[in-house]
């Protein structure tokens, strides 16, 4: 929902997420290779899973970048009216109704 106070120079985090995913993919692939050569199949499998997750995230990020920017209203479009919440209801203090609340210092 558009509130009208979005920063004018806001930027998408997709490029940062792209580079972080690529960095993770490179390190996870290197870890998979290194642990496989060292005879550590458990660690190699763990790094392989991380590499698959990084590759999937990279694919999603690339897809979102290729979709391009989505429609954003310009400055000439007024912001939406804020939602009007109902007024808060008063709550009775704990205890029986009509009885003054009990304070721990009163014993």
C-alpha positions as CSV (number, residue, x, y, z in Angstrom):
1,X,0.0,0.0,0.0
2,X,1.3,3.5,-0.8
3,X,1.4,5.8,2.2
4,X,2.7,8.9,0.4
5,X,5.9,9.1,2.5
6,X,8.2,6.8,0.4
7,X,11.7,8.1,-0.2
8,X,12.1,9.6,-3.6
9,X,15.5,8.0,-4.1
10,X,14.5,4.5,-2.9
11,X,16.4,1.7,-4.6
12,X,15.7,-2.0,-5.1
13,X,17.8,-4.4,-3.0
14,X,17.9,-6.9,-5.9
15,X,21.4,-6.0,-7.1
16,X,22.8,-6.5,-3.6
17,X,20.9,-9.8,-3.3
18,X,22.3,-10.8,-6.7
19,X,25.9,-10.3,-5.6
20,X,25.3,-11.9,-2.2
21,X,23.7,-15.0,-3.8
22,X,26.6,-15.2,-6.4
23,X,29.1,-14.9,-3.6
24,X,27.4,-17.7,-1.6
25,X,27.1,-19.9,-4.6
26,X,30.9,-19.6,-5.3
27,X,31.9,-20.3,-1.7
28,X,29.4,-23.2,-1.4
29,X,30.6,-24.8,-4.6
30,X,34.2,-24.4,-3.5
31,X,33.3,-25.9,-0.1
32,X,31.6,-28.8,-1.8
33,X,34.6,-29.5,-4.0
34,X,37.1,-29.1,-1.1
35,X,35.2,-31.3,1.3
36,X,34.7,-34.0,-1.4
37,X,38.4,-34.1,-2.0
38,X,39.1,-34.2,1.7
39,X,36.9,-37.2,2.2
40,X,34.2,-35.4,4.3
41,X,30.9,-36.4,2.6
42,X,28.7,-34.9,5.3
43,X,30.2,-31.4,5.0
44,X,30.3,-31.8,1.2
45,X,26.5,-32.6,1.2
46,X,25.8,-29.6,3.5
47,X,27.8,-27.3,1.2
48,X,26.0,-28.8,-1.8
49,X,22.6,-28.0,-0.2
50,X,23.7,-24.4,0.4
51,X,24.9,-24.2,-3.2
52,X,21.5,-25.4,-4.5
53,X,19.7,-22.8,-2.3
54,X,22.0,-20.0,-3.5
55,X,21.5,-21.1,-7.1
56,X,17.7,-21.1,-6.7
57,X,17.8,-17.6,-5.0
58,X,20.1,-16.4,-7.8
59,X,17.5,-17.6,-10.4
60,X,14.7,-15.8,-8.6
61,X,16.7,-12.6,-8.4
62,X,17.6,-12.7,-12.0
63,X,14.0,-13.3,-13.0
64,X,12.9,-10.3,-10.8
65,X,15.6,-8.0,-12.3
66,X,14.6,-9.0,-15.9
67,X,10.9,-8.2,-15.1
68,X,11.9,-4.6,-14.7
69,X,10.4,-2.0,-12.5
70,X,6.8,-2.2,-11.7
71,X,4.3,0.7,-11.8
72,X,4.9,3.2,-9.1
73,X,2.6,6.3,-8.8
74,X,4.3,9.6,-9.5
75,X,4.4,12.7,-7.3
76,X,1.2,14.0,-9.0
77,X,-0.8,11.0,-7.6
78,X,-2.0,11.8,-4.0
79,X,-1.3,9.2,-1.3
80,X,-4.0,6.8,-0.2
81,X,-6.1,7.7,2.8
82,X,-4.7,6.0,5.9
83,X,-6.8,3.3,7.5
84,X,-8.9,4.6,10.3
85,X,-8.6,2.2,13.3
86,X,-11.5,2.0,15.7
87,X,-10.9,3.8,19.0
88,X,-9.3,1.7,21.6
89,X,-11.6,0.2,24.2
90,X,-11.0,0.7,27.9
91,X,-10.1,-2.4,29.8
92,X,-11.3,-3.2,33.2
93,X,-8.5,-3.8,35.8
94,X,-8.0,-7.4,36.9
95,X,-10.2,-8.6,39.7
96,X,-13.9,-8.5,40.1
97,X,-15.8,-5.6,38.5
98,X,-16.4,-2.8,40.9
99,X,-13.6,-3.8,43.2
100,X,-10.5,-1.6,43.4
101,X,-7.4,-3.2,41.9
102,X,-5.1,-5.1,44.3
103,X,-1.5,-3.8,44.5
104,X,1.3,-6.2,45.5
105,X,2.6,-3.8,48.2
106,X,-0.7,-3.9,50.1
107,X,-0.1,-7.5,51.2
